[in-house]
Amino acid sequence: MRISASADRKETGQSMIKFGAILNLRMTPPYEERMMNQHSDKLDFSGRVAIVTGAGGGLGRQHALALAARGAKVVVNDFGKPASEGALTAAEAVVAEIHAAGGSAIANNGSVTDADAMAAMVQEAMTAWGRIDILVNNAGILRDKSFTKMEMDDFRLVMEVHVMGAVVCTKAVWDIMRAQNYGRIVMTTSSSGLYGNFGQSNYGAAKMALVGLMQTLSIEGAKFDIRVNCLAPTAATQMTQGILPPEVLKAFQPEFVTPAMLVLAADDAPNRTILCAGAGTFAAANITMTNGVWIGTDTDTPEHLHAQLAEVTDRKAETVPKSGAAQGMNEGLKAANAHSEN
C-alpha cells in the first residue's frame, strides 16, 4: 500500500492521523544505528547486477540507492523526460547520486509497458556488466476512485502498468537468469491487493495479480535458483504531502521498507514469500486453504454447504499449499475417503 490521498478514503486518513498521535514517533536511536548495533554482518551485493523499475523517486529510489551502497551495479529505470532542456530525468538524478557516493549505475527512461524499450534496457545492462542478478518490479501508478466512479480506461491503465509492466520486465530477464542459474525477482504487491482498500479496485486487482504471477514463477524458476517473492510496502509518497500530518509521514518513510527488499534480493533469499513492511515493522502474508469438508454432490448439496459453511471456513487446520495442485488433491482425497466409508 502506498499511502495516498484519495478523497474517497478519508476514514483511512483519519485512522492514520490517530496512529501518528499514538505512536508519537520518538524513533530513537536512529533506525540505521539500531540495525548496525544488532547485526554486524551486512548483506553484501558486490558483483551483483540489479534492475529497479520506477526508481526515480520514493520506494524505487531507496531500493536503488541501498543496492548500490551495498556493492551492486544498478540500472535505475523510471519513465519520463527532463523537466527542462539540459535537466536530468528522475532516473538520471538517482544515478548521479549513486555515482557521487562511489557506486556504479546507469539510467533508463523507458516505460515498463514497452517490450522493445525494456529489451533494450536489459541488453544495455548485459553489454555493460555481462549479467543480471536482481529485478525489482517497483514501477506503478495510482488512479484511485470508488468503483462506481471508476473509468474503465483508468482501470486498464493501472493493470497495464503494474501487471503487464512486471510481466514485460520479468520476461526480458527470465532466460538470462535461467542460463546463469541465478536470479532474484521482487514483485511489489500491496495490502490493497491482499486485503482490499476502499477506492482502489484497479490497484488492488493489479497488486493481487502480481501475487499470482509470483506464485507460479517461483515454482517454474526454482530449479534454476531463480527465487521470486513479493514485497507489500506501506510508504508515504509525494501524493501525501500536505494531506497527512508530518508525524505520520515520518513513520512511513520509503527507506523503512527497503530492508525487506534487500532480504528478498539476497543470495540466501527465501522463495515464494510475501513480506509486509512499513514503519520499521515486518510481517509475512500467506495465501492459505482450510482443511475443508466433503459434503457431497447431491441435489441438496447447496443447502448442506450453507448449513456447514462455518465448518468449511474454520481456519484451525489451514495450510499454505505448495502449488495449485494441493486444492485438487485435498478435494480428491476427501471424496475418496468419503466414498470408501460408505
C-alpha positions in Angstrom: 0.0 0.0 0.0 1.3 3.4 -0.9 -0.4 5.8 1.5 -2.3 8.1 -0.9 -4.8 10.9 -0.6 -8.0 9.7 -2.3 -11.0 11.8 -1.3 -12.9 8.5 -1.1 -10.7 7.3 1.7 -11.0 10.0 4.4 -11.6 7.3 7.0 -8.1 5.8 6.2 -6.5 9.2 6.6 -8.2 9.9 9.9 -7.1 6.5 11.2 -3.5 7.3 10.2 -3.7 10.6 12.0 -4.8 8.8 15.2 -1.9 6.4 14.6 0.6 9.2 14.5 -0.7 10.7 17.7 -0.5 7.3 19.5 2.9 6.5 18.1 4.4 9.9 18.8 7.3 8.8 16.7 10.1 9.1 19.1 12.2 6.9 16.8 15.5 6.9 18.6 18.1 5.7 18.4 18.1 6.1 14.6 17.0 3.1 12.6 20.4 2.6 10.9 22.2 2.8 14.2 19.9 0.2 15.9 20.3 -2.2 13.0 24.1 -1.9 12.9 24.2 -2.5 16.7 22.1 -5.7 16.4 23.9 -7.2 13.4 27.5 -6.7 12.2 27.2 -8.8 9.1 25.9 -6.6 6.3 24.1 -8.1 3.3 26.6 -7.8 0.5 25.6 -7.3 -3.2 29.1 -6.9 -4.5 29.4 -8.3 -8.1 25.6 -8.4 -8.5 23.7 -6.5 -11.2 20.2 -5.2 -10.3 17.4 -3.5 -12.3 15.0 -1.4 -10.3 12.0 0.0 -12.1 10.1 3.1 -11.0 13.4 4.1 -9.3 13.3 7.9 -9.9 11.8 8.6 -6.5 10.1 7.1 -3.5 10.5 3.4 -2.8 12.3 2.7 -6.0 14.9 5.4 -5.4 15.6 4.0 -1.9 15.9 0.5 -3.3 18.4 1.6 -5.9 20.5 3.6 -3.5 20.6 0.7 -1.0 21.6 -1.9 -3.6 24.3 0.4 -4.9 25.6 1.2 -1.4 26.0 -2.5 -0.8 28.0 -3.1 -3.9 25.5 -3.8 -6.7 25.7 -2.3 -10.1 22.2 -0.8 -10.7 20.1 0.0 -13.7 17.8 2.8 -12.5 14.6 2.8 -14.5 12.0 5.5 -14.4 9.7 6.6 -17.3 9.9 10.3 -18.1 11.6 13.1 -19.8 13.7 16.0 -18.3 11.6 18.8 -16.8 13.6 21.3 -18.9 16.3 21.4 -21.5 19.6 20.3 -20.0 17.9 19.0 -16.9 18.3 15.4 -15.6 15.5 12.9 -15.8 14.4 11.4 -12.5 16.4 8.2 -13.2 19.5 10.2 -14.2 19.3 12.2 -11.0 19.3 9.0 -8.9 22.3 7.7 -11.0 24.1 10.9 -10.2 23.5 10.3 -6.5 24.9 6.8 -6.8 28.0 7.9 -8.7 28.6 10.7 -6.2 28.6 8.1 -3.5 31.1 6.0 -5.4 28.7 3.5 -6.8 28.0 2.2 -10.3 24.8 2.7 -12.1 23.2 3.5 -15.5 19.9 5.3 -16.1 17.0 4.1 -18.3 14.0 6.3 -19.1 11.8 3.7 -20.8 8.3 2.6 -20.0 7.9 -0.8 -18.4 5.0 -1.4 -20.7 7.2 -1.1 -23.8 8.7 -4.5 -24.5 11.2 -3.2 -27.0 12.4 -0.5 -24.6 12.8 -3.0 -21.8 14.6 -5.5 -24.0 17.0 -2.6 -25.0 17.5 -1.8 -21.3 18.4 -5.4 -20.5 20.8 -5.5 -23.4 22.5 -2.3 -22.3 23.0 -3.9 -18.8 24.3 -7.1 -20.3 26.7 -5.2 -22.6 28.0 -3.1 -19.6 28.2 -5.8 -16.9 27.6 -9.2 -18.5 24.8 -10.5 -16.2 21.5 -9.6 -14.5 21.0 -11.0 -11.0 18.2 -9.0 -9.5 15.0 -7.4 -10.8 12.8 -5.3 -8.6 9.5 -4.6 -10.2 8.5 -1.4 -8.5 7.1 0.8 -11.2 3.4 1.7 -10.8 0.8 4.4 -10.9 -2.4 5.3 -9.0 -5.8 6.2 -10.3 -7.9 6.0 -7.2 -11.7 6.2 -7.3 -14.6 4.3 -5.9 -15.7 1.5 -8.3 -18.9 3.3 -9.1 -16.9 6.4 -10.3 -14.1 4.4 -12.0 -13.5 4.9 -15.7 -12.6 1.7 -17.5 -9.6 3.4 -19.1 -8.2 4.1 -15.6 -8.7 0.5 -14.6 -7.0 -0.8 -17.7 -4.1 1.7 -17.3 -3.3 0.6 -13.8 -3.5 -3.0 -14.7 -1.2 -2.4 -17.7 1.5 -0.6 -15.8 1.5 -2.8 -12.7 0.8 -6.2 -14.1 2.0 -6.1 -17.7 4.9 -3.9 -16.8 6.1 -6.5 -14.3 5.5 -9.3 -16.9 7.4 -7.4 -19.6 10.4 -6.7 -17.4 10.4 -10.2 -16.0 10.2 -11.8 -19.4 13.1 -9.7 -20.5 15.4 -11.1 -17.9 14.0 -14.6 -17.4 16.0 -16.5 -19.9 19.2 -14.7 -18.8 18.6 -15.8 -15.2 17.8 -19.3 -16.3 21.1 -19.5 -18.3 23.2 -18.3 -15.4 21.3 -20.4 -12.9 20.7 -17.5 -10.6 18.1 -14.8 -10.3 16.2 -12.8 -7.6 12.9 -11.2 -8.6 10.9 -9.0 -6.3 7.3 -8.1 -7.2 5.7 -5.1 -5.4 2.3 -6.1 -4.2 0.2 -4.2 -1.7 -2.1 -4.6 1.3 -4.7 -3.1 -1.0 -4.5 -6.3 -3.1 -4.0 -8.7 -0.3 -6.8 -7.4 1.9 -8.7 -4.7 -0.1 -8.8 -0.9 0.3 -11.7 1.4 -0.5 -11.2 3.4 -3.7 -8.5 1.1 -5.1 -10.3 -1.7 -7.1 -8.0 -1.2 -10.0 -4.8 -1.0 -7.9 -5.9 -3.9 -5.6 -6.7 -6.1 -8.6 -3.3 -5.4 -10.2 -1.4 -6.0 -7.0 -3.1 -9.3 -6.2 -2.4 -10.4 -9.8 1.3 -9.9 -9.1 1.0 -12.4 -6.2 -0.4 -15.0 -8.6 2.4 -14.3 -11.0 5.0 -14.7 -8.2 3.4 -17.9 -7.0 3.8 -19.6 -10.4 7.2 -18.1 -11.4 8.6 -19.2 -8.0 7.7 -22.7 -8.9 9.0 -22.5 -12.5 12.2 -20.8 -11.6 13.2 -22.9 -8.6 15.4 -25.5 -10.4 17.4 -22.6 -11.9 17.8 -20.9 -8.5 15.5 -18.1 -9.6 13.7 -17.0 -6.4 10.6 -14.9 -6.8 9.0 -13.1 -3.9 6.6 -10.2 -3.2 7.0 -7.1 -1.1 3.9 -5.4 0.3 5.1 -1.9 1.4 3.4 0.8 3.4 5.1 4.0 2.5 4.2 7.7 2.2 4.6 9.2 -1.3 4.7 12.6 -2.9 0.9 12.5 -3.1 0.5 12.7 0.7 2.4 15.9 1.0 0.1 18.4 2.8 -2.6 15.8 3.4 -1.3 13.7 6.3 0.4 15.2 9.3 4.3 15.2 9.3 4.5 12.7 12.2 2.6 10.1 10.1 4.6 10.8 7.0 7.8 10.4 9.1 6.8 7.0 10.3 6.3 5.6 6.8 9.4 6.8 5.0 10.2 4.7 2.0 13.7 3.8 3.3 12.0 1.9 6.2 10.6 -0.6 3.6 13.9 -1.2 1.8 15.4 -3.7 4.3 12.7 -6.2 3.2 13.6 -5.7 -0.4 17.2 -6.4 0.4 16.4 -9.6 2.2 14.2 -10.8 -0.8 17.0 -10.0 -3.2 19.9 -11.5 -1.2 21.8 -14.6 -2.1 20.0 -16.6 0.6 16.6 -15.1 -0.1 13.5 -17.1 0.5 11.3 -18.3 -2.4 7.6 -17.7 -2.7 7.4 -15.3 0.2 5.2 -12.2 0.7 6.9 -9.8 3.1 5.0 -6.8 4.5 7.0 -3.8 5.5 6.3 -0.3 6.9 7.4 2.0 9.8 10.1 -0.5 10.8 7.7 -3.4 11.3 7.9 -6.5 9.2 5.4 -9.4 8.7 4.6 -12.2 6.3 1.3 -12.7 4.4 0.2 -16.1 3.1 -2.5 -17.5 0.8 -4.0 -20.3 2.8 -6.6 -23.1 2.4 -8.7 -24.5 5.1 -8.9 -28.3 5.7 -12.4 -28.4 4.1 -15.3 -30.8 4.4 -16.6 -33.3 2.0 -20.3 -32.5 1.6 -21.2 -34.5 -1.5 -22.7 -34.0 -4.9 -26.4 -34.5 -4.4 -29.1 -32.1 -5.4 -29.4 -30.8 -1.8 -25.6 -30.0 -1.6 -26.2 -26.2 -1.7 -28.4 -26.5 1.4 -25.8 -28.7 3.2 -23.0 -26.3 2.3 -25.0 -23.4 3.6 -25.6 -25.2 6.9 -21.9 -26.3 7.2 -20.2 -23.1 6.0 -18.7 -22.3 9.4 -17.0 -25.7 9.4 -15.8 -25.3 5.8 -14.2 -21.9 6.6 -12.8 -23.0 10.0 -9.1 -22.0 9.9 -7.8 -24.2 12.7 -6.1 -26.7 10.3 -5.5 -24.4 7.4 -2.3 -24.8 5.3 -0.2 -22.9 2.8 -0.4 -25.0 -0.3 2.9 -25.6 -2.2 1.1 -25.3 -5.5 -2.4 -25.1 -7.0 -2.4 -28.9 -7.2 -2.9 -29.1 -3.5 -6.5 -27.9 -3.8 -7.5 -30.8 -6.2 -5.5 -33.3 -4.1 -7.3 -32.3 -1.0 -10.7 -32.4 -2.7 -10.0 -35.8 -4.3 -8.7 -37.4 -1.1 -11.7 -36.3 0.9 -14.1 -37.5 -1.8 -12.3 -40.9 -2.0 -12.3 -41.3 1.8 -16.0 -40.4 2.0 -16.9 -43.0 -0.7 -14.7 -45.7 0.9 -16.6 -45.2 4.2 -20.0 -45.6 2.5 
